[in-house]
Amino acid sequence: AKAVIAEAEAAGYDMVDAPVSGGIAAANGGTLTFMVGGSDEAFRRAEAVLQPMGKAVIHAGAAGAGQTAK
C-alpha cells in the first residue's frame, strides 16, 4: 500500500488504503468499519465516499496504516 500510494501521489493523485471489517452482513447493512491510511487530505476526501457504507471510518495514519490497523 505504501508503494502504490507513493506512486499515486507522485503522479498528482490522492490515494488511501482502506481495508474493511464486518463481512457480508455488515456490507449489506451499511455497518462496515473502514481503517484508512493516507494523508489528511486524502482521508478527508475518501471519508465522504466511505461514510455511507459504514458505521465507522477511522483515519489510522499515514499510507499503509489502514492495512497495519486491520
C-alpha angles and dihedrals in degrees: 000000000000093000095046093047090049090053092048092049091048087056091050100260133125114229138171137190109230117175116182137223126202108065130225097320091054091046091053091046096045091240102119122139116226122202105199130198123190144079120320091252094048090049092051090052095045094045091066090056097042100043097076090056099049150040093225133030108184124190101218095182139264127358111315094019092108091060091043091053092048 
